Amino acid sequence: MVLETQNPSATSRFGLLNILGRERCESYLLFHAETALGNGFRTFLYFLALAYCFLGLSAITARFFRSMENVVKHSRMVVEIDPDTSTEVIRYEKVWNYAIADISLLAFGTSFPQISLATIDAIRNIGNLYAGGLGPGTLVGSAAFDLFPIHAVCVVVPKAGELKKISDLGVWLVELFWSFWAYIWLYIILEVWTPNAITLWEALLTVLQYGLLLTHAYAQDKRWPYLSFPFGRTERPKEWVPEEVTSCKHQPIVYEGYSENIQIGEDESRNAVDIFSIHSNVGTDPVYQKVPETDDAAECSKNNFHSEQDFNVVALWKQQFLDAIVLESLESRKLVSIHIRVARIFWELLLAPWRLLFAFVPPCRIAHGWIAFICSLLFISGIAYIVTKLTDLISCVTGINAYVIAFTALASGTSWPDLVASKIAAERQTTADSAIANITCSNSVNIYVGIGVPWLVDTAYNFFMYREPLRIENAAGLSFSLLVFFATSVGCIAVLVYRRLTLGAELGGPRIWAWVTSVYFMLLWLIFVVLSSLRVSGII
């Protein structure tokens, strides 16, 4: 894929061409013949390609979730001596702390499309005294999409009358504090300390605060004195695993025919790996099962361990490619009408190139899912690179400010993994912890990592090469968006608190009030988008 232009820096600057198309954009994506097409038709093609890239992000998200599930479910055997009987007691505990898994694996992974896009934008602008606005615009817009539309979806996902509340308020308050502070911090370094510029030390401090977030969340989860809020947590014992683990004798794991289908749609939602399935499905309150400490449990875990070691990697990989080219199962043909079957076949044909490409991702059973996890992130980075090129072309052809495209179309498209993750959590988990934690943690990751790392790359280069700070393009528009986001986010959190005080839960409840809350969140998002767009356009 090639993008050529008469002026390489032209497509990364705002407002070069007007929307009426009086000047022709000489940049192109694949062929120079594209420049001979009309601007309107080119815009349609590029937006179509952008939508197809977002479809690819959705497809790789399914594979990403499968790999992350294997990472999070990794357990280790712990041998202890019973003080009363002096006998060995064997138990199995999770390697990952779930609070840290939410902030690191889940939030970082679902935000990786935006992080990749911002990093690519920074690398291609390296050496310039001005940083591009594509990355920061996408990340701030993504934060607004996470907080408002995703909350709007999650609040109506539970069944009518079903209530799902945050069980560990302490951890959520830590995540919420660092999420709010991230945007306050960004405004301070943009407008107070070094207006319209970022120094090396400011960028470094931004990245380091992600480590402080992880430390504080872990301290709260473990209830460290002086570093945690005094909120109790009675719902979750210290040792717990999915209840499916105890039934492995009756439901043996078979790897020979193992298949990892990465289709998108209703079936994928049901079959997608549930990284949140740590609760019992019975009752309205969280019910956890303690890790069995019997010889049967030890034998069960031992058998599972050998199964993971003995599976045929080649057979699994081969099966992935077979799944990628198989359009529809025989059973599904018998259950649906001809019209639905045609629509499903068309949809699967549309997804076929992505499915075939992502079949190259190693099976998720290898190395507890880590190899597939990393490869999924690499594929996401590749798609993000194409997205940046398409954004440049759309801005070049239409004259629309690239910052507007970033915090609207790009932010919404790249935030799809966040939406999928939170929706699955709101559906399957008996509490609202992971669904809401993914939103607040993703917003923190957007600033500390998504903006901090690209700025650190650019500021380090400018510091050692020119001894100059990094100038921020359209800093005034970015700062205004931060103020609008902060004001609307207070309104969002206030409603969640009000729901907790009146209904007893943040998600679900009476259907009418759930929908009212959902519409309110969507209105907050529209306010953010409209005001930010008007500011960038110079109208306000």
C-alpha positions as CSV (number, residue, x, y, z in Angstrom):
1,M,0.0,0.0,0.0
2,V,1.4,3.3,-1.1
3,L,0.5,6.9,-0.3
4,E,2.3,9.5,-2.5
5,T,1.9,13.2,-2.4
6,Q,3.6,16.2,-3.8
7,N,4.1,17.5,-0.3
8,P,4.5,14.8,2.3
9,S,3.5,17.2,5.1
10,A,0.5,18.6,3.4
11,T,-1.9,15.8,4.4
12,S,-1.1,16.1,8.1
13,R,-2.0,19.8,8.4
14,F,-5.4,21.2,8.9
15,G,-7.5,23.1,6.5
16,L,-5.3,22.9,3.4
17,L,-8.2,22.4,1.0
18,N,-11.7,23.7,1.2
19,I,-14.7,21.5,1.2
20,L,-15.9,22.8,-2.1
21,G,-13.1,21.0,-3.8
22,R,-11.7,24.0,-5.8
23,E,-8.3,22.4,-5.5
24,R,-7.6,18.8,-6.4
25,C,-6.0,16.6,-3.8
26,E,-3.0,14.8,-5.4
27,S,-2.6,12.2,-2.7
28,Y,-3.8,8.7,-3.4
29,L,-4.1,5.4,-1.6
30,L,-3.3,2.7,-4.2
31,F,-3.2,4.1,-7.7
32,H,-2.4,7.5,-9.1
33,A,-5.6,7.2,-11.2
34,E,-7.6,7.9,-8.1
35,T,-6.8,11.6,-8.4
36,A,-8.7,11.7,-11.7
37,L,-11.9,10.8,-10.0
38,G,-14.3,13.3,-8.6
39,N,-13.8,14.5,-5.0
40,G,-17.3,13.3,-4.0
41,F,-16.7,9.8,-5.4
42,R,-13.3,9.6,-3.8
43,T,-14.7,10.7,-0.5
44,F,-17.3,7.9,-0.7
45,L,-14.7,5.3,-1.5
46,Y,-12.4,6.4,1.3
47,F,-15.2,6.4,3.9
48,L,-16.2,3.0,2.6
49,A,-12.6,1.7,3.1
50,L,-12.6,3.3,6.5
51,A,-15.7,1.5,7.5
52,Y,-14.2,-1.8,6.2
53,C,-11.2,-1.2,8.4
54,F,-13.4,-0.8,11.4
55,L,-15.1,-4.1,10.4
56,G,-11.6,-5.6,10.5
57,L,-11.0,-4.2,14.0
58,S,-14.2,-5.9,15.1
59,A,-13.0,-9.2,13.7
60,I,-9.6,-9.1,15.3
61,T,-11.3,-8.1,18.6
62,A,-12.9,-11.5,18.8
63,R,-9.6,-13.2,18.4
64,F,-8.0,-10.8,20.9
65,F,-10.7,-11.6,23.5
66,R,-10.0,-15.3,23.1
67,S,-6.3,-14.8,23.7
68,M,-6.8,-12.5,26.6
69,E,-9.2,-15.1,28.2
70,N,-6.5,-17.7,28.2
71,V,-4.0,-15.2,29.7
72,V,-6.4,-14.2,32.5
73,K,-7.6,-17.8,33.3
74,H,-4.0,-19.0,33.9
75,S,-3.8,-20.6,37.3
76,R,-0.9,-21.9,39.4
77,M,-0.8,-24.6,42.0
78,V,0.0,-23.5,45.6
79,V,0.9,-26.1,48.3
80,E,0.3,-25.1,51.9
81,I,0.6,-26.9,55.2
82,D,-2.6,-27.2,57.3
83,P,-1.5,-25.9,60.8
84,D,-4.0,-28.2,62.6
85,T,-3.4,-31.5,60.7
86,S,0.2,-30.8,59.4
87,T,-0.9,-32.1,56.0
88,E,-0.3,-30.6,52.6
89,V,-3.2,-28.7,51.2
90,I,-3.2,-28.1,47.4
91,R,-5.1,-25.2,46.0
92,Y,-5.1,-23.3,42.7
93,E,-5.1,-19.5,42.4
94,K,-5.2,-17.1,39.6
95,V,-1.9,-15.7,38.4
96,W,-3.5,-12.4,37.5
97,N,-5.1,-10.0,40.0
98,Y,-8.5,-9.1,38.4
99,A,-8.2,-5.4,39.2
100,I,-4.8,-5.2,37.5
101,A,-6.2,-7.3,34.6
102,D,-9.0,-4.8,34.1
103,I,-6.6,-1.9,34.0
104,S,-3.8,-3.5,32.0
105,L,-4.9,-6.3,29.7
106,L,-8.5,-5.3,29.2
107,A,-8.2,-1.5,29.1
108,F,-4.9,-1.5,27.3
109,G,-6.0,-4.1,24.8
110,T,-9.3,-2.5,23.9
111,S,-7.7,0.9,23.6
112,F,-4.9,-0.4,21.5
113,P,-6.4,0.8,18.2
114,Q,-6.4,4.4,19.4
115,I,-2.9,4.0,20.9
116,S,-1.5,2.5,17.7
117,L,-3.1,5.3,15.6
118,A,-1.6,8.0,17.9
119,T,1.8,6.3,18.0
120,I,1.9,6.0,14.2
121,D,0.9,9.6,13.8
122,A,3.7,10.6,16.2
123,I,6.4,8.5,14.4
124,R,5.5,9.9,10.9
125,N,5.7,13.4,12.3
126,I,9.0,12.8,14.1
127,G,11.5,15.6,13.5
128,N,8.7,18.2,13.2
129,L,8.5,20.9,15.8
130,Y,4.7,20.5,15.7
131,A,2.9,17.4,16.7
132,G,-0.1,16.2,14.6
133,G,-3.6,16.5,16.1
134,L,-4.8,13.2,14.7
135,G,-3.7,11.0,17.7
136,P,-4.8,13.3,20.6
137,G,-8.1,14.1,18.8
138,T,-8.9,10.4,18.4
139,L,-8.0,9.6,22.0
140,V,-10.0,12.5,23.5
141,G,-13.0,11.6,21.2
142,S,-12.6,8.0,22.2
143,A,-12.8,8.9,25.9
144,A,-16.1,10.7,25.2
145,F,-17.4,7.7,23.2
146,D,-16.4,5.4,26.0
147,L,-18.0,7.4,28.7
148,F,-21.3,8.3,27.0
149,P,-22.4,5.9,24.3
150,I,-20.9,2.8,26.0
151,H,-22.5,3.7,29.3
152,A,-25.7,4.3,27.3
153,V,-25.5,0.7,25.9
154,C,-24.5,-1.0,29.1
155,V,-27.3,0.6,31.2
156,V,-30.0,-1.0,29.0
157,V,-28.3,-4.4,28.5
158,P,-29.6,-6.1,31.7
159,K,-33.0,-7.6,31.5
160,A,-36.0,-5.6,32.6
161,G,-35.9,-5.0,36.3
162,E,-32.5,-6.6,36.7
163,L,-30.0,-4.5,38.7
164,K,-26.3,-4.7,38.4
165,K,-24.2,-2.6,40.7
166,I,-20.5,-2.0,41.4
167,S,-19.5,-4.4,44.1
168,D,-16.1,-2.9,44.9
169,L,-16.6,0.8,45.1
170,G,-13.1,1.4,46.4
171,V,-11.4,0.1,43.2
172,W,-13.9,2.0,41.1
173,L,-13.2,5.3,42.9
174,V,-9.5,4.8,42.4
175,E,-10.1,4.2,38.7
176,L,-12.5,7.2,38.5
177,F,-10.0,9.5,40.3
178,W,-7.2,8.7,38.0
179,S,-9.5,9.0,35.0
180,F,-10.6,12.5,35.9
181,W,-7.1,13.5,36.9
182,A,-5.7,12.4,33.5
183,Y,-7.8,15.1,31.7
184,I,-7.1,17.7,34.4
185,W,-3.4,16.9,34.0
186,L,-3.6,17.1,30.2
187,Y,-5.2,20.6,30.5
188,I,-2.5,21.8,33.0
189,I,0.4,20.9,30.7
190,L,-1.3,22.3,27.6
191,E,-2.5,25.6,29.1
192,V,-0.8,26.3,32.4
193,W,2.8,25.1,32.6
194,T,4.0,25.4,29.0
195,P,1.1,26.7,26.9
196,N,0.7,25.1,23.5
197,A,3.8,23.0,24.0
198,I,4.9,19.8,25.7
199,T,8.4,19.3,27.2
200,L,10.2,16.0,27.7
201,W,9.6,15.9,31.4
202,E,5.9,16.6,31.0
203,A,5.6,13.7,28.6
204,L,7.6,11.4,30.8
205,L,5.5,12.3,33.9
206,T,2.4,11.5,31.8
207,V,3.5,8.0,31.1
208,L,4.8,7.3,34.6
209,Q,1.3,8.1,36.1
210,Y,0.0,4.9,34.4
211,G,2.3,3.0,36.8
212,L,0.9,5.0,39.7
213,L,-2.6,4.1,38.6
214,L,-1.7,0.4,38.6
215,T,-0.1,0.6,42.0
216,H,-3.0,2.5,43.6
217,A,-5.6,0.1,42.1
218,Y,-3.6,-2.9,43.4
219,A,-3.3,-1.3,46.8
220,Q,-7.0,-0.7,47.0
221,D,-7.8,-4.2,45.9
222,K,-5.5,-5.6,48.6
223,R,-6.8,-3.0,51.1
224,W,-3.3,-1.6,51.9
225,P,-3.5,0.8,54.9
226,Y,-3.1,4.5,54.2
227,L,-3.3,3.9,50.4
228,S,-6.9,2.6,50.1
229,F,-10.4,4.0,50.6
230,P,-12.2,2.6,53.6
231,F,-14.9,0.7,51.6
232,G,-15.6,-2.9,52.5
233,R,-16.0,-5.7,50.0
234,T,-18.0,-8.7,51.1
235,E,-19.1,-10.2,47.8
236,R,-15.7,-11.5,46.6
237,P,-13.6,-14.0,48.6
238,K,-9.9,-14.0,48.1
239,E,-9.9,-17.3,46.3
240,W,-12.3,-17.8,43.5
241,V,-12.5,-19.3,40.0
242,P,-15.2,-19.9,37.4
243,E,-17.6,-22.7,38.5
244,E,-16.9,-24.5,35.2
245,V,-13.5,-25.6,36.6
246,T,-15.1,-27.9,39.1
247,S,-17.1,-29.8,36.5
248,C,-14.2,-30.7,34.2
249,K,-14.6,-34.4,35.1
250,H,-18.1,-34.4,33.6
251,Q,-17.2,-32.1,30.7
252,P,-13.8,-33.1,29.5
253,I,-11.8,-30.7,27.3
254,V,-11.1,-32.0,23.8
255,Y,-8.5,-30.3,21.7
256,E,-8.4,-32.4,18.6
257,G,-11.3,-30.7,17.0
258,Y,-10.7,-27.4,18.6
259,S,-11.8,-24.5,16.5
260,E,-11.6,-20.8,17.0
261,N,-14.3,-19.1,15.0
262,I,-13.9,-15.4,14.6
263,Q,-17.2,-14.6,13.0
264,I,-19.0,-11.4,14.1
265,G,-22.6,-11.3,15.0
266,E,-25.1,-12.7,17.4
267,D,-23.5,-16.2,17.4
268,E,-20.1,-14.6,18.1
269,S,-21.5,-12.7,21.0
270,R,-22.7,-15.9,22.6
271,N,-19.6,-17.9,21.8
272,A,-17.1,-15.2,22.4
273,V,-14.7,-15.9,25.2
274,D,-16.0,-14.5,28.5
275,I,-13.1,-13.0,30.4
276,F,-15.6,-11.8,33.0
277,S,-17.1,-15.3,33.7
278,I,-16.0,-15.3,37.3
279,H,-19.4,-15.4,38.8
280,S,-22.2,-17.9,39.2
281,N,-25.1,-17.5,36.8
282,V,-27.7,-18.2,39.5
283,G,-29.2,-15.4,41.6
284,T,-29.0,-11.7,41.6
285,D,-25.9,-11.3,43.9
286,P,-22.4,-12.5,43.1
287,V,-21.8,-16.1,44.1
288,Y,-18.3,-17.5,43.9
289,Q,-16.9,-21.0,44.2
290,K,-13.8,-21.5,46.2
291,V,-11.1,-23.4,44.5
292,P,-11.4,-27.1,45.3
293,E,-8.7,-28.6,47.5
294,T,-9.5,-32.3,47.0
295,D,-7.5,-35.0,45.2
296,D,-10.1,-35.0,42.5
297,A,-9.6,-31.3,41.8
298,A,-5.8,-31.8,41.7
299,E,-6.2,-34.7,39.2
300,C,-8.6,-32.6,37.2
301,S,-6.2,-29.7,37.0
302,K,-3.3,-32.0,36.2
303,N,-5.3,-33.5,33.3
304,N,-6.1,-30.1,32.0
305,F,-2.4,-29.2,32.2
306,H,-1.4,-32.2,30.1
307,S,-4.2,-31.5,27.6
308,E,-2.8,-28.0,27.0
309,Q,0.7,-29.5,26.5
310,D,-0.4,-32.3,24.2
311,F,-2.7,-30.6,21.8
312,N,-1.6,-30.5,18.1
313,V,-0.6,-27.0,17.2
314,V,-0.6,-27.8,13.5
315,A,-4.1,-29.2,13.6
316,L,-5.4,-26.2,15.5
317,W,-3.8,-23.8,13.1
318,K,-5.2,-25.8,10.1
319,Q,-8.6,-25.8,11.6
320,Q,-8.4,-22.0,11.9
321,F,-7.9,-21.7,8.1
322,L,-10.8,-24.1,7.5
323,D,-13.1,-22.1,9.7
324,A,-12.0,-19.0,7.8
325,I,-13.1,-20.3,4.4
326,V,-16.3,-22.2,5.6
327,L,-19.2,-19.9,5.1
328,E,-22.2,-21.5,6.8
329,S,-22.7,-24.7,8.7
330,L,-25.2,-27.3,7.6
331,E,-27.3,-26.9,10.8
332,S,-27.8,-23.2,10.3
333,R,-29.0,-23.7,6.7
334,K,-31.9,-25.8,8.1
335,L,-32.9,-23.3,10.8
336,V,-33.2,-20.1,8.8
337,S,-35.2,-18.8,5.9
338,I,-33.7,-18.3,2.4
339,H,-33.6,-14.5,2.8
340,I,-31.7,-14.7,6.2
341,R,-29.4,-17.3,4.7
342,V,-28.6,-15.1,1.7
343,A,-27.9,-12.1,4.0
344,R,-25.7,-14.2,6.3
345,I,-23.7,-15.6,3.3
346,F,-23.2,-12.1,2.0
347,W,-22.1,-10.9,5.5
348,E,-19.7,-13.8,5.8
349,L,-18.3,-13.2,2.3
350,L,-17.7,-9.6,3.4
351,L,-15.8,-10.8,6.4
352,A,-13.9,-13.6,4.6
353,P,-10.8,-11.6,3.8
354,W,-10.4,-10.5,7.4
355,R,-11.1,-14.0,8.7
356,L,-8.5,-15.5,6.4
357,L,-5.9,-12.9,7.3
358,F,-6.5,-13.3,11.0
359,A,-6.2,-17.1,10.7
360,F,-2.5,-16.5,10.7
361,V,-2.7,-15.5,14.4
362,P,-1.4,-18.5,16.3
363,P,-3.9,-20.6,18.3
364,C,-4.9,-19.1,21.6
365,R,-3.9,-22.3,23.5
366,I,-0.2,-21.7,22.9
367,A,1.8,-20.1,25.8
368,H,-1.5,-19.4,27.8
369,G,-2.6,-17.1,25.0
370,W,0.3,-14.7,25.1
371,I,1.5,-15.2,21.5
372,A,-2.0,-14.8,20.1
373,F,-2.5,-11.7,22.4
374,I,0.7,-10.1,21.0
375,C,-0.1,-11.0,17.4
376,S,-3.6,-9.6,17.7
377,L,-2.1,-6.3,18.8
378,L,0.2,-6.3,15.8
379,F,-2.7,-6.8,13.4
380,I,-4.6,-4.0,15.2
381,S,-1.5,-1.8,14.6
382,G,-1.5,-2.6,10.9
383,I,-5.1,-1.7,10.5
384,A,-4.5,1.5,12.5
385,Y,-1.8,2.4,10.0
386,I,-4.2,2.1,7.1
387,V,-6.8,4.2,9.0
388,T,-4.3,7.1,9.4
389,K,-3.7,7.0,5.7
390,L,-7.4,7.0,4.9
391,T,-8.0,9.9,7.4
392,D,-5.3,12.0,5.6
393,L,-7.0,11.3,2.3
394,I,-10.5,12.2,3.5
395,S,-9.2,15.4,5.1
396,C,-7.2,16.2,1.9
397,V,-10.1,15.6,-0.5
398,T,-13.0,17.2,1.5
399,G,-11.1,19.9,3.4
400,I,-12.7,18.7,6.6
401,N,-10.5,19.4,9.6
402,A,-8.6,16.2,10.4
403,Y,-9.2,16.9,14.1
404,V,-13.0,16.7,13.6
405,I,-12.7,13.4,11.7
406,A,-10.5,12.2,14.6
407,F,-12.8,12.8,17.5
408,T,-15.9,11.7,15.6
409,A,-15.5,8.9,13.0
410,L,-12.1,7.6,14.1
411,A,-12.9,7.7,17.8
412,S,-16.2,5.9,17.3
413,G,-14.7,3.2,15.0
414,T,-11.6,2.5,17.0
415,S,-13.6,2.4,20.3
416,W,-15.6,-0.6,19.0
417,P,-13.5,-3.1,21.1
418,D,-14.3,-1.0,24.2
419,L,-18.0,-1.3,23.4
420,V,-17.9,-5.0,22.8
421,A,-15.9,-5.7,26.0
422,S,-18.2,-3.6,28.2
423,K,-21.4,-5.0,26.6
424,I,-20.2,-8.6,27.2
425,A,-19.4,-7.7,30.8
426,A,-22.8,-6.0,31.4
427,E,-24.5,-9.1,30.0
428,R,-22.6,-11.9,31.6
429,Q,-21.2,-10.6,34.9
430,T,-23.6,-10.4,37.8
431,T,-22.0,-7.0,38.9
432,A,-21.2,-3.8,37.0
433,D,-17.6,-3.8,38.0
434,S,-15.8,-4.9,34.8
435,A,-18.3,-3.1,32.5
436,I,-17.7,0.3,34.1
437,A,-14.1,-0.4,35.0
438,N,-13.3,-1.0,31.3
439,I,-14.7,2.5,30.5
440,T,-12.9,4.4,33.2
441,C,-9.7,2.5,32.8
442,S,-9.7,2.9,29.0
443,N,-10.0,6.7,29.5
444,S,-7.0,6.7,31.8
445,V,-5.0,4.5,29.4
446,N,-5.9,6.9,26.5
447,I,-4.1,9.7,28.2
448,Y,-1.3,8.1,30.2
449,V,-0.3,5.7,27.4
450,G,-2.1,6.7,24.2
451,I,-1.1,10.4,24.4
452,G,1.9,10.1,26.7
453,V,3.9,7.5,24.7
454,P,3.6,9.3,21.3
455,W,4.5,12.7,22.9
456,L,7.4,11.1,24.7
457,V,8.8,9.8,21.4
458,D,8.5,13.2,19.8
459,T,9.7,15.3,22.7
460,A,12.7,13.0,23.3
461,Y,13.7,13.4,19.6
462,N,13.2,17.2,19.7
463,F,15.1,17.5,23.0
464,F,18.2,15.7,21.8
465,M,18.2,17.0,18.3
466,Y,16.9,20.6,18.6
467,R,16.7,21.3,22.3
468,E,13.2,22.5,21.6
469,P,9.8,21.5,23.1
470,L,7.1,19.9,21.1
471,R,4.6,22.3,19.8
472,I,1.0,21.1,19.8
473,E,-1.1,21.7,16.7
474,N,-4.6,23.0,17.4
475,A,-3.8,23.1,21.1
476,A,-6.7,25.6,21.7
477,G,-9.2,23.2,20.2
478,L,-7.8,20.3,22.2
479,S,-8.0,22.2,25.4
480,F,-11.6,23.3,24.7
481,S,-12.6,19.7,24.0
482,L,-11.1,18.8,27.4
483,L,-13.1,21.4,29.2
484,V,-16.3,20.3,27.5
485,F,-15.5,16.6,28.2
486,F,-14.8,17.3,31.9
487,A,-18.1,19.2,32.3
488,T,-20.2,16.6,30.6
489,S,-18.5,13.7,32.4
490,V,-19.4,15.3,35.7
491,G,-23.0,15.1,34.5
492,C,-22.6,11.5,33.6
493,I,-21.0,10.4,36.9
494,A,-23.7,12.4,38.8
495,V,-26.4,10.3,37.2
496,L,-24.6,7.0,38.0
497,V,-24.3,8.1,41.6
498,Y,-28.0,9.1,41.7
499,R,-29.0,5.7,40.3
500,R,-26.9,4.0,43.0
501,L,-28.7,6.0,45.7
502,T,-32.2,5.6,44.4
503,L,-32.2,2.3,42.5
504,G,-29.3,0.6,44.3
505,A,-27.4,-0.1,41.1
506,E,-25.7,1.7,38.2
507,L,-26.9,-0.6,35.4
508,G,-30.4,-2.0,34.6
509,G,-33.5,-1.3,36.6
510,P,-37.0,-0.5,35.4
511,R,-37.0,-0.4,31.6
512,I,-38.3,3.1,31.2
513,W,-35.6,4.6,33.5
514,A,-32.9,2.6,31.9
515,W,-33.8,4.0,28.5
516,V,-34.1,7.5,29.9
517,T,-30.6,7.2,31.3
518,S,-29.4,5.9,28.0
519,V,-30.8,8.8,26.0
520,Y,-29.4,11.2,28.5
521,F,-25.9,9.8,28.0
522,M,-26.2,10.0,24.2
523,L,-27.3,13.7,24.5
524,L,-24.1,14.4,26.5
525,W,-22.1,12.8,23.7
526,L,-23.8,14.9,21.1
527,I,-23.1,18.1,23.2
528,F,-19.4,17.2,23.3
529,V,-19.2,16.5,19.5
530,V,-21.2,19.5,18.4
531,L,-19.4,22.0,20.7
532,S,-15.9,20.6,19.9
533,S,-16.7,20.7,16.1
534,L,-17.9,24.3,16.3
535,R,-14.8,25.3,18.2
536,V,-12.4,23.7,15.7
537,S,-14.3,25.3,12.8
538,G,-13.9,28.7,14.4
539,I,-17.6,29.3,14.9
540,I,-17.3,29.6,18.7
